[in-house]
Amino acid sequence: MMPSRGALPGLLSLSLGYFSLGTISLAVVGLNGPIGDDLHVQPATVGILVTVFALTFAVCAPTAPILLRRWNRKRVLLVGIGLLTVGAALGAVAPNYGFLTVTRVLGAMGAAVFGPGASAAGALIVPAERRQRALATVFGGMTAAAVLGVPLASFLGGTLGWRPALLGVAALSALAFVAVLLFVPEIPSGEPPTARAYREAMRTPATAATVTTTLLFMAAQFTVYGIAGAYLKDRFGASSGLISLTLLAFGVIGVAGNACAPRIAERLGGGRTVSVAVLGLALGFALLLVAPHSTAGVAFFAFWAFFSQMYQAPQQARLVELVPLQPGLILALNAAALYLGMSLGSFIGSSLLPDLGAGPIPWAALGVLVLAGLAHLSSVRQVASAAAGADRSATTPVRTG
């Protein structure tokens, strides 16, 4: 196992890969208009490309570790980032919408291989006591993509066109491929995952509840964030410029939340840190319900970004502790739940907005978040119960004769 300082180049390479993954998955949001104009499709149709990516990721993430179980972790990472790069490059030359959709599927398959594998690799190349910070560093690339990657893709699309923008994103992904090749060490594949291993992992106390928490937490967040532009315009009368500025502030605050999460978790523990994230998100939604109906109210929107991003690293670390022999497998399930939650939340928000307007949307998000909180409490109790049972077993005297 590498010391923390020696692991830093590898962690930063994995983070760069996550940055390119996040940018590619969400780039079409910023390129919606140019793609629609060039390929002669409606904006809503272009928006489906995000859903296609998310659902493909959710389906492929749990199956990839089984299909690639004979490969070492570094080879898996390179295959994943390679497919992601090829998908983005082919998308840049897509002659029509159908071909572009196929390239999104290909890229999502690569993302499903790389994303969970990157988190698992980050957890394995550092000592256990540095795992929280390592996971925050790796996943920080995904958080940074929302701050820099998507606005950058939007800027390039508006100035150079959407095709050069996708080529630029593909080049970034290719750079991440080279960095992973050079700086991430060889990591043994560990115990080969199987369908039986998935069943056993989900039977481990607290695992199912923890993964369910991720799905519901992300669904609650994206019930509002998934329709951010329309929500800010309808609720606060925000202009397009103010919407962009608000989303940028949201991303910057989110990066701070992700960066602070390891230090908070070291003091409170992973379970309590996730509890703080759930409560903070609930407070953010409550503030949106009472925020003034003016442009000043957008500040309430950016508030909960800190808690939305302090969730990921401690939750991933908790899962690795629950299933230490299969970190890639359990993180793949968590990643699938994450993307399913994003899709579910966006669907809820998009479905409610036309009939209800923006005002009541946080109520729906709060309802989903309550379910997430209940799932989290269940996971905490199951962990405590399992630990108490292990302590009783260790202190029970062995009877002889």
C-alpha positions in Angstrom: 0.0 0.0 0.0 1.3 3.4 -1.0 1.9 6.2 1.6 -0.5 9.1 1.4 2.0 11.5 -0.1 3.1 9.0 -2.8 -0.6 8.3 -3.6 -1.4 12.0 -4.3 -0.5 11.9 -8.1 -2.7 8.8 -8.5 -5.6 10.4 -6.6 -5.4 13.6 -8.6 -5.3 11.5 -11.8 -8.5 9.7 -10.7 -10.0 13.0 -9.8 -9.2 14.3 -13.3 -10.9 11.3 -14.7 -14.0 12.0 -12.6 -13.9 15.6 -13.8 -14.0 14.5 -17.4 -16.8 12.0 -16.5 -18.9 14.6 -14.9 -18.3 17.1 -17.7 -19.2 14.6 -20.4 -22.3 13.4 -18.6 -23.7 16.9 -18.2 -22.1 18.8 -21.1 -25.3 18.4 -23.2 -27.1 20.6 -20.6 -24.9 23.6 -21.6 -25.0 22.6 -25.3 -28.7 22.0 -25.5 -29.4 25.0 -27.8 -26.6 24.5 -30.3 -27.2 20.7 -30.6 -30.9 21.3 -31.1 -30.4 23.9 -33.7 -27.8 21.8 -35.6 -29.6 18.5 -35.5 -33.1 20.0 -35.8 -34.6 18.5 -32.6 -36.5 20.1 -29.7 -34.7 21.2 -26.5 -36.7 18.6 -24.5 -35.5 15.9 -26.9 -31.8 17.0 -26.4 -32.5 16.8 -22.6 -33.3 13.2 -23.0 -29.6 12.6 -23.7 -28.9 13.2 -20.0 -31.5 10.6 -19.0 -30.0 8.1 -21.5 -26.6 8.6 -20.0 -27.8 8.3 -16.4 -30.0 5.1 -17.0 -27.2 3.4 -19.0 -24.8 4.1 -16.1 -27.2 2.8 -13.6 -27.7 -0.5 -15.5 -24.0 -1.0 -16.3 -22.3 0.0 -13.1 -23.4 -3.1 -11.1 -22.7 -5.6 -14.0 -19.3 -4.2 -15.0 -17.4 -5.6 -12.0 -18.7 -9.1 -12.8 -17.9 -9.0 -16.5 -14.4 -7.5 -15.9 -13.7 -9.5 -12.7 -10.5 -11.2 -14.1 -8.8 -7.9 -14.9 -6.7 -5.9 -12.4 -8.2 -2.6 -11.3 -5.9 -0.4 -13.3 -6.8 -2.1 -16.5 -10.5 -1.7 -15.7 -9.9 2.0 -15.1 -8.1 2.4 -18.4 -10.9 0.6 -20.3 -13.5 2.8 -18.7 -11.9 6.1 -19.3 -11.0 4.9 -22.9 -14.7 4.2 -23.7 -15.7 7.5 -22.2 -13.2 9.3 -24.4 -14.2 7.4 -27.6 -17.9 8.1 -26.8 -17.3 11.9 -26.5 -15.1 12.0 -29.7 -17.7 10.1 -31.7 -20.4 12.3 -30.4 -18.6 15.4 -31.8 -18.9 14.0 -35.3 -22.5 12.6 -34.9 -24.4 13.1 -38.2 -27.8 12.9 -36.5 -29.6 12.6 -33.2 -29.8 8.9 -33.3 -26.1 8.4 -33.7 -25.5 11.0 -30.9 -27.7 8.9 -28.6 -25.7 5.8 -29.3 -22.5 7.6 -28.4 -24.0 8.7 -25.1 -24.7 5.0 -24.4 -21.1 4.1 -25.2 -19.8 6.9 -23.0 -22.0 6.0 -20.2 -20.8 2.4 -20.3 -17.3 3.7 -19.9 -18.3 6.0 -17.1 -20.0 3.0 -15.3 -16.7 1.1 -15.5 -14.5 4.0 -14.5 -16.5 5.8 -11.8 -16.9 3.1 -9.2 -13.5 1.7 -10.0 -11.9 5.1 -9.4 -13.6 5.4 -6.0 -12.5 1.8 -5.1 -8.9 2.5 -6.3 -8.7 5.8 -4.3 -9.8 3.9 -1.2 -7.2 1.2 -1.7 -4.0 3.2 -2.5 -4.0 5.0 0.9 -4.0 3.8 4.5 -7.4 3.2 6.0 -7.1 6.3 8.2 -6.7 8.5 5.1 -9.6 6.9 3.2 -12.1 9.7 3.8 -9.8 12.4 2.4 -8.8 10.1 -0.5 -12.4 9.6 -1.5 -13.1 13.3 -1.2 -10.2 14.0 -3.5 -11.3 11.5 -6.1 -15.0 12.5 -6.0 -14.0 16.2 -5.9 -13.5 15.9 -9.7 -17.2 15.2 -10.1 -18.1 18.2 -8.0 -15.7 20.5 -9.8 -17.2 19.4 -13.1 -20.5 21.2 -12.1 -18.5 24.3 -11.3 -16.1 24.5 -14.2 -16.8 21.7 -16.7 -20.4 22.4 -17.6 -20.0 26.2 -17.8 -16.8 25.7 -19.9 -18.7 23.3 -22.3 -21.4 25.9 -22.6 -18.9 28.7 -23.3 -17.1 26.7 -26.0 -20.4 25.7 -27.5 -21.5 29.3 -27.8 -18.2 30.5 -29.2 -16.9 27.6 -31.3 -19.9 25.3 -31.7 -21.0 22.2 -29.9 -18.8 19.8 -31.9 -15.5 21.5 -31.0 -16.8 21.7 -27.4 -17.3 17.9 -27.3 -13.9 17.4 -29.0 -12.4 19.5 -26.2 -14.1 17.4 -23.6 -12.8 14.2 -25.3 -9.3 15.6 -25.3 -9.6 16.3 -21.5 -10.8 12.7 -21.1 -7.8 11.5 -23.1 -5.5 13.5 -20.8 -7.0 11.7 -17.8 -6.4 8.4 -19.6 -2.7 9.2 -19.8 -2.5 10.4 -16.2 -4.1 7.2 -14.9 -1.8 5.2 -17.0 1.3 7.0 -15.6 0.4 7.7 -12.0 -2.1 5.1 -10.7 -0.3 2.1 -9.4 -1.2 -1.5 -10.2 -3.9 -2.7 -7.9 -4.8 -6.3 -7.5 -8.3 -7.2 -8.5 -9.1 -8.7 -5.1 -11.9 -11.3 -4.6 -13.7 -11.8 -8.0 -17.2 -10.4 -7.8 -20.1 -12.6 -8.7 -23.9 -12.4 -8.7 -23.7 -14.3 -5.4 -21.3 -11.7 -4.0 -23.9 -9.0 -4.8 -26.5 -10.9 -2.9 -24.2 -11.5 0.1 -23.2 -7.8 0.1 -26.8 -6.6 0.1 -27.5 -9.0 3.0 -24.6 -7.4 5.0 -26.3 -5.4 7.8 -26.9 -1.8 6.8 -25.7 -2.2 3.2 -29.2 -2.1 1.6 -30.3 0.8 3.8 -27.2 2.7 3.0 -27.5 2.3 -0.8 -31.2 3.2 -0.5 -30.2 6.4 1.4 -28.0 7.4 -1.6 -30.8 6.9 -4.1 -33.3 8.9 -2.0 -30.9 11.6 -1.1 -30.0 12.3 -4.7 -33.7 12.1 -5.7 -34.5 14.8 -3.2 -31.7 17.0 -4.3 -32.5 16.7 -8.0 -36.2 17.3 -7.5 -35.1 20.9 -7.2 -31.6 21.0 -8.8 -32.7 19.0 -11.8 -35.0 21.9 -12.9 -32.7 24.6 -11.5 -33.0 27.0 -14.4 -36.8 26.9 -14.7 -37.1 26.9 -10.9 -35.0 30.0 -10.4 -36.8 31.9 -13.2 -40.3 30.9 -12.0 -39.7 31.3 -8.2 -37.4 34.4 -8.1 -37.8 35.9 -11.6 -34.0 35.4 -12.1 -32.5 36.4 -15.5 -30.4 34.0 -17.5 -27.3 35.8 -16.3 -28.3 35.5 -12.6 -29.2 31.9 -13.1 -25.7 31.2 -14.4 -24.2 33.1 -11.5 -26.3 31.2 -9.0 -25.4 27.8 -10.4 -21.7 28.8 -10.4 -22.1 29.8 -6.7 -23.9 26.6 -6.0 -21.0 24.7 -7.5 -18.3 26.6 -5.6 -20.1 26.1 -2.3 -20.5 22.4 -3.2 -16.8 22.1 -3.7 -16.3 23.5 -0.3 -18.7 21.0 1.2 -16.9 18.1 -0.5 -13.5 19.4 0.8 -14.7 19.9 4.4 -16.5 16.5 4.5 -13.4 14.4 5.5 -12.5 16.7 8.4 -16.1 16.7 9.6 -16.2 12.9 9.3 -13.0 12.5 11.3 -14.6 14.4 14.2 -18.2 13.2 14.0 -17.8 9.8 12.2 -19.3 8.9 8.9 -22.8 8.1 10.1 -23.2 11.4 11.9 -21.7 13.4 9.0 -24.4 11.9 6.7 -27.0 12.8 9.3 -25.7 16.4 9.2 -25.9 16.4 5.4 -29.5 15.2 5.4 -30.6 17.8 8.1 -28.7 20.6 6.2 -30.4 19.7 3.0 -33.8 19.7 4.7 -33.1 23.1 6.2 -32.1 24.4 2.7 -35.4 23.2 1.2 -37.3 24.7 4.1 -35.6 28.1 3.5 -36.6 27.9 -0.2 -40.3 27.6 0.9 -40.1 30.9 3.0 -37.6 32.8 0.8 -38.8 36.2 -0.5 -40.2 36.3 -4.1 -37.4 38.5 -5.4 -34.0 38.1 -7.0 -32.5 38.3 -3.5 -34.1 34.9 -2.8 -31.6 33.1 -5.0 -29.2 33.2 -2.1 -31.4 30.6 -0.4 -30.9 28.3 -3.4 -27.1 28.3 -3.1 -27.2 27.7 0.7 -27.8 23.9 0.6 -25.1 23.1 -1.9 -22.6 22.7 1.0 -24.7 19.8 2.4 -25.5 18.2 -0.9 -21.8 17.6 -1.6 -20.5 16.8 1.9 -22.6 13.6 1.7 -20.6 11.5 -0.9 -17.2 10.8 0.6 -18.4 9.7 4.1 -21.1 7.6 2.6 -18.7 5.8 0.2 -16.3 5.3 3.1 -19.1 3.7 5.2 -19.9 1.3 2.4 -16.2 0.3 2.0 -16.1 -0.4 5.7 -19.3 -2.5 5.5 -18.0 -4.6 2.6 -14.2 -4.4 2.7 -13.5 -7.4 0.5 -15.6 -6.1 -2.4 -15.1 -2.3 -2.5 -15.6 -2.0 -6.2 -18.8 -4.0 -6.1 -20.5 -2.1 -3.4 -19.4 1.3 -4.8 -20.8 0.3 -8.2 -24.1 -0.4 -6.5 -23.9 3.0 -4.8 -23.0 4.7 -8.1 -26.0 3.1 -9.8 -28.2 4.3 -7.0 -26.8 7.8 -7.3 -27.6 8.1 -11.0 -31.0 6.5 -10.5 -31.7 9.1 -7.9 -30.7 11.9 -10.2 -33.0 10.6 -12.9 -35.9 10.0 -10.4 -35.5 13.5 -8.9 -35.3 15.2 -12.2 -38.5 13.3 -13.3 -40.4 14.4 -10.2 -39.4 18.0 -10.5 -40.1 18.1 -14.2 -43.5 16.4 -13.8 -44.7 18.7 -11.0 -43.4 22.1 -12.3 -45.9 22.6 -15.2 -49.0 22.1 -13.0 -47.8 23.4 -9.6 -45.3 26.0 -10.4 -42.0 26.4 -8.6 -43.3 27.3 -5.2 -44.4 23.9 -3.9 -41.5 21.9 -5.4 -39.3 21.9 -2.2 -42.2 20.2 -0.4 -41.9 17.3 -2.7 -38.1 17.3 -2.2 -38.6 17.3 1.6 -41.0 14.4 1.3 -38.4 12.3 -0.5 -35.7 13.5 1.9 -37.7 12.3 4.9 -37.6 8.8 3.3 -33.8 9.2 2.9 -33.5 10.1 6.5 -35.5 7.1 7.6 -33.3 4.8 5.5 -30.2 6.4 7.0 -31.4 5.9 10.6 -32.1 2.3 9.7 -28.5 1.9 8.4 -27.0 3.5 11.6 -29.1 1.2 13.9 -28.2 -1.9 11.9 -24.5 -1.0 12.2 -24.8 -0.4 15.9 -26.7 -3.7 16.4 -24.1 -5.7 14.4 -21.3 -4.1 16.4 -23.0 -4.9 19.7 -23.5 -8.5 18.6 -19.9 -8.8 17.6 -18.9 -7.4 21.1 -21.1 -9.9 22.9 -19.6 -12.8 20.8 -16.1 -11.7 21.7 -16.8 -11.5 25.4 -18.8 -14.7 25.7 -16.6 -17.4 27.4 -16.1 -20.6 25.5 -17.6 -23.6 27.4 -15.5 -26.7 27.4 -16.2 -30.2 28.6 
